[in-house]
Amino acid sequence: MTDKKLWAGRFNQPTDAFVEAFTASVEFDQRLAEYDIQGSIAHASMLAKQGVLSEDERDLIIAGLEKIRRQIAAGGFTWSVALEDVHMNIEAALTEDIGDAGKKLHTGRSRNDQVATDVRLWLRDEIIAIQEEIRRFQQALLQIAEREAETILPGFTHLQTAQPITFGHHMLAWFEMLQRDYGRFTDCSVRMNELPLGAAALAGATYPIDREYSAKLLGFDRPCANSLDAVSDRDFAIEFSAAASILMMHLSRMSEELIIWSSAQFGFITLSDSFCTGSSIMPQKKNPDVPELVRGKSGRIFGHLMGLLTLMKSQPLAYNKDNQEDKEPLFDTVDNLKGCLKVFADMVPEITCNHEAMRNAALKGFATATDLADYLVRKGIPFRDAHEVVGKAVALCVARDCDLAELSLQELQHFNTAIDDDVFDYLTLEGSVAARDHIGGTAPAQVRNAIAAARKRIQ
Ligand code: ARG
C-alpha cells in the first residue's frame, strides 16, 4: 500500500520525519477502526441514496470496508504512521483495493466530523459494557446484603463508633452509590447520542446529504443541530469522565473500608486469598492489593477529567488538532474503569464476615447511647435533657471501663428515675438495629425490604 498522504496536493516538501510521528495518532486511534468502518458504511449508503454515489460505487465501498474489517480482526492489516490516523489508513487501504470508488468515500465528509462520530459510537458501546459491570457488582452487593442482613457491626461517623448497623445495610449504601453512577452514565449516553456526521469540516456539506438518514443508520437519535458545535464539542467526553470520576471516587471509598475492615486491628472481614498478595520480605503478610490499587487508580481517572477540561478550555471553534489528545485519556479511563468494576464484582461476593469481631467492636464505644436517650424521650423527657443524662451515664462507664448495658438498674436510675428494667431491651445491639424500622433504616426487616425493592429497580 502506498503511504502517499491523502492531503499532499498543496505541499511541495515532505513532512519532517519527526513531525510525521509527532502528529500521528494511528498508534492509539486504530482502536476506533470498527466504528470508523461503521460510520463510513453509513456515509456511503446515505450518499448513494441521495444519488451522490452510484449503487455500484456504494456496493464496492461497503464490500471493501467489510474486507478491511476482517483483515483488522485477523491481525492482518498493516497500519502506517505516514498515513497519520485510523481514518486515512482505512481510506487509503480501501482505495488501494477498489480503486476510484474508494476515493469518492470522503465526499461531503471531513475527518473532523468523522472522528467526532467514531468516538461517540465507540463510547456509546463502552458505556453499555460499563453499565453491565455496574449491574453485576450491584447483584453481588444484594447477594451479600441478603446473607448478612442480621450481621451487626458498629456504624461510624468520624471513624468513631456511632450506632450499631447491619452489614447488609452497609452493602445497600454501596448499592445506592452505584445506582446513581448508573444513572449518570445513562444521562451521558442519551445526551451524546446525536450524530456529528454531515458537519464536514465545520460548515456543513454542499451535497444534498440526508443527515437524518445517516443518524438512523447509526442508531443516533438525531443529527447534531449545529455543524460548528458538532465537530468541536467534546462535552460528552468530559461528562463521561466526570461520571467515571465519581464512580471511581465511590470505588475508592469502598476500597478504603475494605482495607480498614480487613486490618488486624479491625478484623471485620477476610478477603479471599485470590484477591490478595503477599510480601517478599514479611512472611506473615496478606495485603489487600486489589482495593489499594483501585483506590490508587482513582487518581489517574480524576487526572484525565482535569486533562480533558484543560484540553478544551481555550479552544476557539471549530475543530483544532488539540482534540486528538482526547483519545488516550478516554481509552485509559474506560479500560481502568472496567477493570476496577470487574475486580470489585468478582471480589465482593468472596468476602467473609467475621461476625464475632464485628459484634465485639459494636459492644465497645457506647453504640447504643442514642437508644438510651430515645428510651428516655419515650418516657416523656425532652430530647436535650435525655442527651445530657446519657452523657453522664457514658462518663461513668468510661471511668469504669464498662458498657452502658453493664450498669445496674439502680445505677441507671440514679441518672433518671424514669428508667425501668425494660431499658435493657433497648441497650442491646439487636434491639438498637431492630428499632430503626422504617424506609431506609438499618433494621434487618427493612434491609430485606430494601433488597427486594432494589432487585426490582435494577430489573
Ligand atoms: N486524528 C485526528 C483526531 O484525532 C482526526 C481529525 C483530524 N482532522 C484534521 N483536520 N487534522 O482528532
Boltz pocket constraint, residues with backbone or C-beta under 6 A from the ligand:
constraints:
  - pocket:
      binder: B
      contacts: [[A, 23], [A, 25], [A, 29], [A, 85], [A, 111], [A, 112], [A, 115], [A, 319], [A, 320], [A, 321], [A, 323], [A, 324], [A, 325]]
      max_distance: 6.0
